[in-house]
Amino acid sequence: MTALKKIADYIVNNDIEHAYNTIINIESDYWNNADYWNLRGVLCLKIGEYKAAIGCLEKALSIDPKNGDIYFNYAYALENIGNNSDASLYFGFSYRYSKDSDLKDDILSKYEHQEALKNIFITAASEIRKSFIILSSCGWGDIYQRMHHIAHSLAKLGHDVYYVSPSTIINVDNSENISSLVLTNHSFKNMKMVDGVKIYTPISAICGQRMVCNNYIDVVQRLVDTVTQTEKIVLTYMPYQVNVINSLKGDFFHIYECVDDHSDLEYAFWGNKHDIIWEQELMDRADAITTTATSLFLQRVSIEERKNVYLSRNAVNERDFIFTNNEHIPDDLKHIPEPRIVYSGAIYEWFDMELFYEIVNSNPDKSFVIIGFGKNELFKENCPNLYFLGTKKHSDLKNYLRHMQIGIIPFKENTDIIINCDPIKQYEYIACNIPVITTFMPESALGKINTILANHKDSFNKAIQKCLSLKLDDHLISDYLSENSWNERAALLCRISDNLISIQEKDATLSGIGESLEYLVNHYDSPIFITLKAVFDNLKNNMDFESFARKAYDIEKLKYIEKQYLFSLIRNNNISTFVEVVRKSVYIKNEIKQELLYRIKTNELDNIKAISYLCVGDVKTFLELIARLPDKHNILLYDAYINYMLNGSVNVEVMHHHAGLIDSPLYIFLMKFNN
């Protein structure tokens, strides 16, 4: 009888001592033997040492990565520490590689009533290896955003993942020897690998104040050309990346992940005036579009009438927030008294400082902890119960959050960028078993557990008191994390690229959104929630769209609400009311208002229709409509205005040919701008 057979018999007969002694005695002889590490892992499972078992089984899989039995044991260990999404993924691999038909039958029935885990399992069990080229909006570091998590999960699913960071800038003294080929060779030579993800950094070479070479497109093109054995999927995240997509040669499936409102340049400081056009072009070029927020989804589906859009909210990695008993409170937190109320994340102008300080000052017996990055100078007031701990690595975040009592997200709820966002930090708070208080952000109220909405000092303080006495349900949290994992989001991308999303699944998504919005409207006093319900109703009834949008507009004339109300009036051809709303607007530029009124006075219907879309920021439709105008002078005028909007300049020579339009407010405005 071999040593491994003896160990197996000892384990079956529950002879733990002899199994352990034999394993230790033969360790050096079997160090590179997958069966040895599998048995060692099984022994750890037998005695409930799941963390040790995971280490042993990972070693076994590194030696034999196509062993269904090892994957089964590994998945079982993960399941026992509460990492259900990873467990479903590796049970999928077990099903794929196992030769045991009875075992496969048992695994197949495991997720009949858990849709999210079932999708992960089926994707892992049946997925054909693909190559994902991720054009990220941020580099690879210690702080993780959506694209980092997506990359990790796609790699776990067995795909080749190529992560392209934004270009890094280098200064060169002499540009003669700089070429895109030289830079691209350097980018590939300096590729780094993290957890199965290959990370490439393109280069912008600067000589003096002049950019002499940028190899971003060449890096992506080389990746597209290099991948020949598998299907290629390119993921984009930023509007300007349409220029990359337009330049690429070869076959690939393109998914645009829409994660922000790129039209809100007041708060989307990373944006460009051209984004409003680039994003529409990028979506037109995409084979599929995902959105992280319901408002973005409805904008694409209900307003823009796109058919290839999928809702893919943000998520969390269970593994990143599993606690062990040997994790100690960090030194910079231990002396901060409880109860601790934390904000973790980016700090920019969308953070509601006025509300935040009202809450801090009205709760002197509670500690408010800031863990974040960005514009810390926005915190202008020093308070004895306010503590700044700076930026923390993603891997360290759980050690801080687990010692908090409440997580908060005090964002300015009336800004477009917040209406269209789905904060990852909310998922991370929930994963750390702490209740959450947010302002009236739509996505924070849709399908989120252990969350209370509050948008002024008194309601926030009441929510704090309620949260401090709240008893959380561990099973509810576990189910929520299983349903909202990055593995599930990555599996969705795979299913989209394989055209596996059924009409019934799409209809179920819409039905769920409708039911959730109905609940929000009935339970919260928020005109923004009413507006979202109005946009949803537009899918079935234009008049309901206008009716609900008017109701919201009458309550509060916010930018987002006004824009959707104007869209409803365009849909229903209600020109008189449209003009009335435009006339009162504080968001629409005066020269556009005056041009609309002028064209109404001259009864130029084609011009009126085009300018109406410009009033709501739909530049794409505006450009399509002006191209059809019968008067070429009007076309030149409106093209000149768009050039002014995007580039801040006007072609004087072209403008002088507009003498026949001297009464046009836009013409007068542009001529004054030149002078």
LINKA-V939310 format. One record per helix or strand of 2 or more residues. SS is the DSSP state (A for helix, B for strand). FROM is the first residue (numbers start at 1). TO is the last residue. If there is no record, write none. Layout:
# LINKA-V939310
{{SS FROM TO} {SS FROM TO}}
This chain:
# LINKA-V939310
{{A 3 12} {A 16 25} {A 34 46} {A 50 63} {A 68 80} {A 84 97} {A 101 108} {A 115 126} {B 130 135} {A 146 156} {B 160 171} {A 180 189} {B 192 194} {B 197 207} {B 210 214} {A 216 226} {B 231 236} {A 239 247} {B 253 258} {A 275 285} {B 288 291} {A 294 303} {B 309 311} {A 318 321} {A 331 334} {B 340 347} {A 353 361} {B 367 374} {A 376 378} {B 386 388} {A 394 401} {B 406 409} {A 416 419} {A 424 431} {B 435 438} {A 442 445} {B 451 453} {A 457 468} {A 474 483} {A 486 497} {A 503 523} {A 527 537} {A 542 555} {A 559 571} {A 575 584} {A 590 601} {A 605 615} {A 619 626} {A 632 647} {A 652 656} {A 659 661} {A 665 674}}
